[in-house]
Each structure stands twice: as C-alpha cells, then as structure tokens.
Amino acid sequence: MVMDHSILKPCLSLLHPLLQFQRSILSLLLHLPTSFFAFLLLFLLSYNAFTVFFLHLPYFSSPPTLLHNTNNNKPLQPLLSPPTTQTHHHSSSTLSSSIFLSSKNQTLPPPPLPIIKNTTTTTSSKFSIVIPNNKSSRRVKKHKRGLRSVHSFEPKLPLSLFQTKLKAFFSPPNSSKSTCKGRFFMTWISPLKSFGVREFFSMESLFKSHPKACLVIVSKSLDSEEGMKILTPFVKNGFRVIAIAPDFNFLFKDTHAETWFNKLKHGNVNPGEVSLGQNLSNLLRLVLLYKFGGTYIDADVVVLKSFSKLRNTIGAQNFDAKTGKWSRLNNAVLIFDKKHPLLFKFIEEFALTFDGNKWGHNGPYLISRVVSRVSGREGFNFTVLPPSAFYPVDWRGIRSLFRRMPRDEDDDDDEVHQTWLVKKMEQIRNESFAMHLWNRHSRELKVVKGSIVDSIISSCCIFCNKFVAF
C-alpha cells in the first residue's frame, strides 16, 4: 500500500502551529518561579478542605412555628436540636426520660442518623451491643436476651408512670399524708409463672407482722392483669400492696447507677455470665432505698416479727466465733433512711466495680466490701445485726429446717439432730426478725409436717389454706 504524500502535507502543516504552541507553553512554565507552584498547590489543598468540611444547612421556606403545650397552650421554646440516640430507631420509647413536646398539624423533621463504624454488631430495637467476631453464638444470644430485658422494663410513656403510681400509692389523693406504717420494697425481675406459693407466703408473713405497712413490688411481670390476680387477696383484705414496672431511667437518674446503665445500654459494659436480672435487682434495691427510704426484703424472706425498732440495719450472714466479728454480710434484708450515705457508697461501688461474671460480687460481697471500708468512719451510722437476726441458718443448713427426722430412741444420730432442731427453733423464735429460705438451694424441697418451716408457716400465714403445696 502506497501512502499519498499529497494528503499528508496539509495535515502536517496544521500540526506544526500546535506543536509550536505547546513548546511555547512549556517554555513559559519552565521560566516561572518555584514559589508560584507552591502557592498553586496550597490553593488546591485549601479548596479541597473547604469542600470536605463545608456544612450544608437546610433552608426553611417559612419560619418554624413554636411548639405549644397541649395542656395550657402556653408557648414553649423551639427545640434547638433533636435528641441523639445510639440506634436507627426514633420511636417515642427511646425518650422515656426526656420532656415530650407536641403540636397539632406539624412535626419536626427526623434527627439525622448517626454514623456507625464498620463493626460486627447485634442490634435490638433500642440499642446495639458490640460483640467481638470470635465470640460464640451462645454468648451472643445470652447478651441479646439480657439487654432485651433491660429495654422491656423501660416505660413507653412521656412521663414516669413509676413515679406517678408510687406517689399516689404512698400518699392517696384523699389523704394529706402517707397512711403507711412502714415502707417495704421487693423486686421480681422474673416471669410471672415463677412467682409461686413461697413468694406469696413471704408477703403474707410481712403483713402478718406489719398489717398497716405498704409493700411495693418492683416488677414488670406482676404489673399486669394476671399479676394483679395474685395480689387481689391482699387488696380485698385491706392490705396495701402494689406492683409497678421499673423505670430505670427515672430510678437511676442523678446517681452513679445512671452512668453505668447508659454504658450498659450502649454495649460498653459486659453483662457477664451471671443473670443480668439478678444484678439489676441488686442495684434496684439500693436505689429504691436511697431515693425513698424504707425496708427491702427478698421474695424468699419470711418475716417473723416487727421491724419497727430497726433503723439503718444490715444483717451478717456469717460470724467468726474466734474474732467475734462478722465475716460476710448479706443484702436480702436492708433497712435504711432515705439518702443514707452508706447507700450512696453501695451504688458507687456497684457502678465502679461491676463484674457480671462473679456470682455475689455485685450483691452480698459488695455490701461486705463497702462496710469493711467505712466501718468506724464519721457520718456512717448503721448497725450490723448478728446472723440470727435474718439468717439463722445459711444456705448449707437450710435443708434441715424443711424436714423432721424420724423419732427413734435407739438412734443416737437422730437424737442429736432432734436436739439441734429444738434449740434452733428456740433461737429463731427469740432472736430472729426474719428467716431467709435460700430459694436457690431449697426450692425443690418439700415441707415435712413437724419441721421448723412447717411451724413457721402455721404461725405467720394469713391465708393458711393456700399453702398445702408449699
């Protein structure tokens, strides 16, 4: 193939000026000073930074209308910024501890979604838990169940229903002052089906010794239509008892528990292997007494006589005969004034040293640690009662109180045991204000007629025919 030079000649003549122009531009650039290029680079970097960090603010076509309180129609201040949350859900339940504002025919734009880092997360309807990739699925499911239980206890109303119910219960509308002759608290962070005859009997024994007392059971499961059926026999007989679902945001507010609970919700606290409900119960009893004052008892504590003369009192679980001092305290029975400094220390210790993997670390052991540190210090006025007051037998000896050994005169062991039971019964009647049944170790035990527990049931019951299956 032969190239036609007559065609190439015009093309080359057109390219020549372009090449000449290119050489001129390059020559000009080469003659420019280095400072010019440095200034140009600085300008480009500044422009890039400006475009990255520039905030685009929305423009409202008309000024935003002030929100109004629907109760009294008084104008309120406009909401300056939307409340931030840790999840993608923006339902009203996420703001249970905040002030709710409403207006007719107008809604605020939804708050911007938070930026979430690329981590492995397990998300519930309320908050997220960050879980390492190497954790087993069993542990992940356990944490999810525990944190779902925390969410389920948070109220879905703008005002604290817990606060409203409690205030009305302690101070009825038709009364100028409280009619309660003693405030008692229980917690029940378990399903309703687990609330059995033993727990019912615990309430019976309380009202047998304190007929004019007020009992508040902090429980979501009992604060229900089915739960009310359990309490109805007491209410119909004039006893004052109520079940209220806990509002953790309200109860923990302005205490060290608030910070700990927020960290827990955001996945920054490891719930551990111990039941989260158990640890929440350990914290709840402390906060309830700190904010309201009164007496807390576990649902497996049988009250034997009036607590009216007890004040700011803890019971020792074990006693060292050699030193004459307690070796361990327990938190199944606590009697304290409102805002007592020792309760403040208990709550602080819980928040600072929480360990969800050690049984008792956030309960009885916590009480023992703090009391051992503050004993003798000025400003902490409290009493530690001997084990016979609330814990006449510990968990290792509770079985003996449920049975009666056969009376065999030829059996020396039987005689020794019977002698011990008789003396123990005398001690309980004379020295004990209450008796812890240690349900964890005795729940499966049946009461034998003639046993110590059988005798206590007979003397402390109100609806005695209810306990054939105790």
C-alpha positions as CSV (number, residue, x, y, z in Angstrom):
1,M,0.0,0.0,0.0
2,V,1.5,3.4,-1.1
3,M,0.9,6.5,1.1
4,D,-0.3,9.6,-0.8
5,H,2.0,12.4,0.3
6,S,-0.3,15.0,-1.2
7,I,-2.8,14.2,1.6
8,L,-0.3,14.2,4.5
9,K,1.2,17.6,3.5
10,P,-1.8,19.7,4.6
11,C,-2.2,17.7,7.8
12,L,1.4,18.3,8.8
13,S,1.1,22.0,8.1
14,L,-1.8,22.1,10.6
15,L,0.1,20.2,13.3
16,H,3.1,22.5,13.1
17,P,1.4,25.5,14.8
18,L,0.0,23.3,17.5
19,L,3.4,21.8,18.3
20,Q,4.9,25.3,18.3
21,F,2.2,26.5,20.8
22,Q,2.9,23.5,23.0
23,R,6.6,24.4,23.1
24,S,5.8,28.0,24.0
25,I,3.6,26.9,26.9
26,L,6.2,24.5,28.3
27,S,8.9,27.2,27.9
28,L,6.7,29.6,29.8
29,L,6.1,27.2,32.7
30,L,9.7,26.4,32.9
31,H,10.5,30.0,33.4
32,L,8.0,30.5,36.2
33,P,9.4,30.7,39.8
34,T,9.1,27.7,42.2
35,S,7.1,29.8,44.6
36,F,4.3,30.1,42.1
37,F,3.8,26.3,42.0
38,A,3.9,26.2,45.9
39,F,1.1,28.8,46.0
40,L,-0.9,26.9,43.5
41,L,-0.6,23.6,45.5
42,L,-1.6,25.4,48.7
43,F,-4.7,26.9,46.9
44,L,-5.8,23.4,45.7
45,L,-5.4,21.9,49.2
46,S,-7.4,24.7,50.8
47,Y,-10.2,24.3,48.3
48,N,-10.3,20.6,48.9
49,A,-10.5,21.0,52.7
50,F,-13.3,23.6,52.2
51,T,-15.4,21.3,50.1
52,V,-15.0,18.4,52.5
53,F,-15.8,20.2,55.8
54,F,-18.4,22.6,54.5
55,L,-21.8,22.2,56.3
56,H,-24.9,22.5,54.2
57,L,-27.6,23.9,56.4
58,P,-31.2,23.4,55.3
59,Y,-33.2,26.4,54.2
60,F,-36.8,26.7,55.6
61,S,-39.2,28.3,53.2
62,S,-41.1,29.7,56.2
63,P,-40.0,30.3,59.8
64,P,-40.5,27.2,62.1
65,T,-43.6,27.5,64.3
66,L,-43.1,27.4,68.1
67,L,-44.4,24.2,69.7
68,H,-47.2,24.6,72.2
69,N,-48.0,22.7,75.3
70,T,-51.4,21.0,74.7
71,N,-52.3,21.2,78.4
72,N,-52.2,25.0,78.9
73,N,-51.5,26.4,75.4
74,K,-48.5,28.3,76.7
75,P,-45.8,28.7,74.0
76,L,-42.6,26.8,74.7
77,Q,-39.1,27.5,73.4
78,P,-38.4,25.9,70.0
79,L,-36.4,22.7,70.1
80,L,-32.9,23.7,69.1
81,S,-31.5,20.3,68.2
82,P,-33.0,16.9,68.0
83,P,-32.1,14.4,70.8
84,T,-29.4,12.0,69.7
85,T,-29.8,8.2,70.1
86,Q,-27.5,5.3,69.5
87,T,-29.7,3.4,67.1
88,H,-31.6,3.8,63.9
89,H,-35.0,3.8,65.6
90,H,-36.6,7.1,66.6
91,S,-39.7,6.0,68.4
92,S,-41.1,7.7,71.4
93,S,-39.9,4.9,73.7
94,T,-36.3,6.0,73.2
95,L,-37.0,9.2,75.0
96,S,-38.7,7.9,78.1
97,S,-36.7,10.2,80.4
98,S,-37.0,13.3,78.3
99,I,-39.6,16.1,78.1
100,F,-42.0,15.4,75.3
101,L,-43.3,18.4,73.3
102,S,-46.2,18.2,70.8
103,S,-48.0,20.4,68.4
104,K,-51.0,20.0,66.1
105,N,-50.6,19.5,62.3
106,Q,-46.8,19.9,62.5
107,T,-44.0,17.5,63.0
108,L,-40.3,18.1,63.3
109,P,-38.0,16.5,60.7
110,P,-36.4,13.3,62.0
111,P,-33.0,13.6,63.5
112,P,-30.0,12.7,61.3
113,L,-28.9,9.1,61.5
114,P,-25.7,8.6,63.5
115,I,-22.6,7.4,61.7
116,I,-21.9,3.8,62.7
117,K,-18.4,2.4,62.4
118,N,-18.0,-0.8,60.4
119,T,-18.0,-3.3,63.3
120,T,-19.8,-6.5,64.0
121,T,-23.0,-5.6,65.9
122,T,-26.1,-7.2,67.2
123,T,-28.9,-4.7,67.2
124,S,-32.0,-4.7,69.3
125,S,-35.0,-2.3,69.0
126,K,-33.4,0.1,71.5
127,F,-29.6,-0.1,71.3
128,S,-26.7,-2.0,69.9
129,I,-24.2,-4.3,71.6
130,V,-20.7,-4.5,70.0
131,I,-19.6,-8.1,70.1
132,P,-16.2,-9.4,69.0
133,N,-16.2,-11.7,66.0
134,N,-14.7,-14.6,67.9
135,K,-17.5,-14.9,70.5
136,S,-19.7,-18.0,70.3
137,S,-23.3,-17.7,69.1
138,R,-24.5,-18.9,72.5
139,R,-22.8,-15.9,74.3
140,V,-24.2,-13.5,71.7
141,K,-27.8,-14.8,72.3
142,K,-27.3,-14.6,76.1
143,H,-26.3,-10.9,75.8
144,K,-29.2,-10.1,73.5
145,R,-31.7,-11.7,75.9
146,G,-30.2,-9.8,78.8
147,L,-30.3,-6.4,77.1
148,R,-33.8,-7.0,75.7
149,S,-34.9,-7.5,79.3
150,V,-33.5,-4.1,80.1
151,H,-35.3,-2.5,77.2
152,S,-38.6,-4.2,78.1
153,F,-38.6,-2.5,81.5
154,E,-38.2,1.0,80.1
155,P,-41.6,2.9,80.1
156,K,-43.1,3.9,76.8
157,L,-44.9,7.0,78.2
158,P,-43.6,10.6,78.2
159,L,-43.9,10.9,82.0
160,S,-42.6,8.4,84.5
161,L,-45.5,6.2,85.3
162,F,-43.5,4.6,88.1
163,Q,-43.1,8.0,89.8
164,T,-46.8,8.8,89.4
165,K,-48.0,5.4,90.7
166,L,-45.6,5.4,93.6
167,K,-46.6,8.9,94.7
168,A,-50.3,8.1,94.6
169,F,-49.7,4.8,96.4
170,F,-47.8,6.3,99.3
171,S,-49.9,9.5,99.5
172,P,-53.5,8.8,98.4
173,P,-55.4,11.8,96.9
174,N,-57.9,11.9,99.8
175,S,-55.2,11.9,102.5
176,S,-53.0,14.8,103.4
177,K,-50.1,12.5,104.5
178,S,-49.0,8.9,104.0
179,T,-51.0,6.3,105.7
180,C,-48.2,3.7,105.5
181,K,-46.8,2.4,108.8
182,G,-43.6,1.4,107.2
183,R,-42.5,1.2,103.5
184,F,-41.4,-2.2,102.2
185,F,-39.9,-3.0,98.8
186,M,-39.4,-6.2,96.8
187,T,-38.1,-6.8,93.3
188,W,-39.2,-9.5,90.9
189,I,-37.2,-9.5,87.7
190,S,-38.5,-12.9,86.5
191,P,-41.5,-14.3,84.6
192,L,-44.9,-14.3,86.3
193,K,-45.1,-18.1,86.3
194,S,-42.0,-18.3,88.6
195,F,-43.9,-16.3,91.3
196,G,-45.1,-19.2,93.5
197,V,-46.6,-20.0,96.9
198,R,-43.3,-19.3,98.7
199,E,-43.2,-15.8,97.4
200,F,-46.9,-15.4,98.2
201,F,-46.2,-16.6,101.7
202,S,-43.4,-14.1,102.1
203,M,-46.0,-11.3,101.5
204,E,-48.3,-13.0,104.0
205,S,-45.6,-13.1,106.7
206,L,-44.8,-9.4,106.1
207,F,-48.4,-8.3,106.5
208,K,-48.9,-10.6,109.5
209,S,-46.2,-8.6,111.4
210,H,-46.9,-5.3,109.7
211,P,-50.6,-5.1,108.9
212,K,-50.5,-1.3,108.2
213,A,-47.4,-1.4,106.1
214,C,-47.2,-0.5,102.3
215,L,-45.5,-3.0,100.0
216,V,-44.2,-2.0,96.6
217,I,-43.2,-4.9,94.3
218,V,-41.0,-3.5,91.5
219,S,-41.8,-5.9,88.7
220,K,-42.8,-5.7,85.1
221,S,-44.4,-9.2,85.1
222,L,-46.5,-8.5,88.2
223,D,-47.6,-5.1,86.9
224,S,-50.1,-6.8,84.6
225,E,-53.7,-8.1,84.6
226,E,-52.5,-11.6,85.5
227,G,-50.1,-10.3,88.2
228,M,-53.0,-8.3,89.8
229,K,-54.8,-11.6,90.3
230,I,-52.0,-12.7,92.6
231,L,-52.2,-9.5,94.7
232,T,-56.0,-9.4,94.8
233,P,-56.5,-11.5,98.0
234,F,-54.3,-9.0,99.9
235,V,-56.1,-5.9,98.4
236,K,-59.5,-7.3,99.2
237,N,-58.5,-7.8,102.8
238,G,-57.4,-4.2,103.2
239,F,-53.6,-4.7,102.9
240,R,-51.7,-2.1,100.9
241,V,-49.7,-3.7,98.1
242,I,-48.9,-2.7,94.5
243,A,-46.8,-3.9,91.7
244,I,-45.1,-1.3,89.5
245,A,-42.9,-1.9,86.4
246,P,-39.4,-0.3,87.0
247,D,-38.4,2.9,85.2
248,F,-34.7,2.5,85.2
249,N,-34.1,6.0,83.7
250,F,-36.1,7.6,86.5
251,L,-34.8,5.5,89.3
252,F,-31.1,5.7,88.3
253,K,-31.1,9.4,87.5
254,D,-28.6,11.6,89.4
255,T,-26.8,8.6,90.9
256,H,-23.7,6.6,89.8
257,A,-26.1,4.0,88.5
258,E,-27.2,6.3,85.7
259,T,-23.7,6.4,84.1
260,W,-23.4,2.6,84.5
261,F,-26.8,1.9,83.0
262,N,-26.1,4.2,80.0
263,K,-22.9,2.3,79.3
264,L,-24.8,-1.0,79.6
265,K,-27.4,0.1,77.1
266,H,-24.7,1.3,74.6
267,G,-22.8,-2.0,74.8
268,N,-19.9,-0.6,76.8
269,V,-20.5,-2.9,79.8
270,N,-20.1,-6.7,79.6
271,P,-23.2,-8.2,81.2
272,G,-21.3,-11.3,82.1
273,E,-22.4,-14.9,82.7
274,V,-24.4,-14.1,85.9
275,S,-28.1,-13.3,85.2
276,L,-28.5,-9.6,84.3
277,G,-31.8,-9.6,86.1
278,Q,-30.2,-10.7,89.3
279,N,-27.6,-7.9,89.1
280,L,-30.3,-5.3,88.2
281,S,-32.2,-6.5,91.3
282,N,-29.0,-5.9,93.4
283,L,-28.8,-2.4,92.1
284,L,-32.6,-1.6,92.2
285,R,-32.9,-2.4,95.9
286,L,-30.1,0.1,96.7
287,V,-31.5,2.9,94.6
288,L,-35.1,2.3,95.9
289,L,-33.9,2.7,99.5
290,Y,-31.7,5.6,98.6
291,K,-34.4,7.6,96.9
292,F,-37.4,6.7,99.1
293,G,-36.2,5.0,102.3
294,G,-37.7,2.0,103.9
295,T,-37.1,-1.7,104.1
296,Y,-36.1,-4.1,101.3
297,I,-36.6,-7.9,101.6
298,D,-36.1,-10.7,99.1
299,A,-39.1,-12.6,97.9
300,D,-37.8,-15.7,99.8
301,V,-37.6,-14.0,103.2
302,V,-40.2,-14.9,105.8
303,V,-40.9,-12.1,108.3
304,L,-41.2,-13.3,111.8
305,K,-41.7,-10.1,113.9
306,S,-42.0,-6.3,113.5
307,F,-39.1,-4.3,112.1
308,S,-40.4,-1.1,113.7
309,K,-37.5,-0.7,116.0
310,L,-34.8,-1.3,113.4
311,R,-33.2,1.5,111.6
312,N,-30.2,1.7,109.2
313,T,-29.6,-2.0,109.6
314,I,-27.8,-4.8,107.8
315,G,-27.6,-8.4,108.7
316,A,-24.5,-10.6,108.9
317,Q,-24.7,-13.9,107.1
318,N,-21.6,-15.5,108.8
319,F,-19.9,-14.8,112.1
320,D,-16.4,-15.6,113.2
321,A,-16.5,-17.1,116.6
322,K,-12.8,-16.6,117.2
323,T,-12.7,-12.9,116.5
324,G,-16.3,-12.1,117.4
325,K,-16.7,-10.2,114.1
326,W,-18.8,-10.8,111.1
327,S,-17.1,-12.4,108.1
328,R,-19.8,-11.8,105.5
329,L,-22.9,-9.6,105.2
330,N,-25.9,-10.2,103.0
331,N,-28.3,-7.9,101.1
332,A,-31.5,-9.9,101.3
333,V,-32.8,-7.6,104.1
334,L,-31.8,-3.9,104.1
335,I,-33.4,-1.2,106.3
336,F,-32.3,2.4,105.6
337,D,-33.3,6.0,105.8
338,K,-33.7,8.0,102.6
339,K,-30.4,9.4,101.2
340,H,-28.3,7.4,103.7
341,P,-24.6,7.9,102.8
342,L,-23.9,4.2,103.1
343,L,-26.4,3.5,100.3
344,F,-24.6,6.2,98.2
345,K,-21.4,4.2,98.7
346,F,-23.1,1.0,97.8
347,I,-24.4,2.4,94.5
348,E,-21.0,4.0,93.7
349,E,-19.2,0.7,94.3
350,F,-21.7,-1.2,92.0
351,A,-21.0,1.3,89.2
352,L,-17.3,1.4,89.6
353,T,-16.5,-2.3,90.2
354,F,-19.3,-4.2,88.4
355,D,-18.4,-7.7,87.3
356,G,-21.1,-9.8,85.7
357,N,-19.0,-13.0,85.8
358,K,-18.7,-13.4,89.6
359,W,-21.8,-14.5,91.5
360,G,-22.4,-12.3,94.5
361,H,-19.7,-9.8,93.5
362,N,-22.4,-7.1,93.0
363,G,-24.6,-8.2,95.9
364,P,-23.6,-9.7,99.2
365,Y,-19.8,-9.3,98.6
366,L,-20.3,-5.7,97.5
367,I,-22.1,-4.9,100.8
368,S,-19.3,-6.6,102.7
369,R,-16.5,-4.7,100.9
370,V,-18.0,-1.3,101.4
371,V,-19.0,-1.8,105.1
372,S,-15.5,-3.1,105.9
373,R,-14.0,0.1,104.4
374,V,-16.3,2.6,106.1
375,S,-16.7,1.0,109.5
376,G,-15.7,3.5,112.2
377,R,-15.7,6.5,109.9
378,E,-17.7,9.5,111.0
379,G,-21.0,10.1,109.3
380,F,-21.8,6.5,108.6
381,N,-24.3,5.5,111.3
382,F,-25.6,2.0,110.9
383,T,-26.0,-1.3,112.7
384,V,-24.8,-4.8,111.7
385,L,-27.0,-7.5,113.4
386,P,-25.7,-11.0,114.1
387,P,-26.7,-13.9,111.7
388,S,-29.5,-15.0,114.0
389,A,-31.5,-11.8,113.1
390,F,-32.2,-12.6,109.4
391,Y,-30.0,-15.6,108.6
392,P,-30.4,-18.1,111.4
393,V,-29.1,-20.8,109.1
394,D,-27.0,-20.3,105.9
395,W,-27.6,-22.0,102.6
396,R,-25.7,-25.1,103.7
397,G,-28.0,-25.8,106.6
398,I,-31.4,-24.7,105.2
399,R,-32.3,-28.3,104.3
400,S,-32.6,-29.3,108.0
401,L,-35.4,-26.8,108.6
402,F,-37.6,-28.4,105.9
403,R,-37.7,-31.9,107.4
404,R,-38.2,-33.7,110.7
405,M,-36.1,-36.8,111.4
406,P,-38.0,-39.9,112.5
407,R,-38.0,-40.2,116.3
408,D,-36.1,-43.3,117.0
409,E,-35.0,-43.6,120.6
410,D,-32.3,-46.2,119.7
411,D,-30.7,-43.9,117.1
412,D,-28.1,-41.6,118.7
413,D,-27.7,-39.5,115.5
414,D,-31.5,-38.9,115.4
415,E,-31.5,-37.7,119.0
416,V,-28.6,-35.3,118.3
417,H,-30.4,-33.9,115.3
418,Q,-33.7,-33.5,117.1
419,T,-31.9,-31.7,119.9
420,W,-30.3,-29.3,117.4
421,L,-33.7,-28.6,115.8
422,V,-35.3,-27.8,119.1
423,K,-32.6,-25.4,120.1
424,K,-32.6,-23.8,116.6
425,M,-36.4,-23.3,116.8
426,E,-36.0,-21.6,120.2
427,Q,-33.2,-19.3,118.8
428,I,-35.4,-18.4,115.8
429,R,-38.4,-17.5,118.0
430,N,-36.3,-15.5,120.4
431,E,-33.7,-13.8,118.3
432,S,-34.8,-13.7,114.6
433,F,-36.7,-10.9,112.9
434,A,-36.9,-12.8,109.7
435,M,-35.6,-16.0,108.1
436,H,-34.0,-16.3,104.6
437,L,-35.2,-19.5,102.9
438,W,-32.4,-19.5,100.3
439,N,-34.7,-20.5,97.5
440,R,-31.8,-21.2,95.2
441,H,-30.9,-24.2,97.4
442,S,-34.3,-25.1,98.8
443,R,-36.8,-24.5,96.1
444,E,-37.2,-28.2,95.3
445,L,-37.5,-29.2,99.0
446,K,-40.9,-30.2,100.4
447,V,-42.1,-29.1,103.8
448,V,-42.4,-32.1,106.2
449,K,-45.1,-31.7,108.9
450,G,-43.5,-31.0,112.2
451,S,-40.5,-29.3,110.7
452,I,-39.3,-25.8,111.6
453,V,-40.5,-24.4,108.3
454,D,-43.9,-26.0,108.9
455,S,-44.2,-24.4,112.3
456,I,-43.2,-21.0,110.9
457,I,-45.8,-21.3,108.2
458,S,-48.5,-22.0,110.7
459,S,-47.6,-19.0,112.9
460,C,-47.0,-16.5,110.1
461,C,-49.7,-17.2,107.5
462,I,-52.8,-15.2,106.8
463,F,-54.5,-17.3,104.1
464,C,-53.2,-20.5,105.6
465,N,-55.2,-22.9,103.4
466,K,-53.2,-21.6,100.4
467,F,-50.1,-23.5,101.3
468,V,-50.9,-27.2,101.0
469,A,-48.4,-27.3,98.1
470,F,-45.7,-25.2,99.7
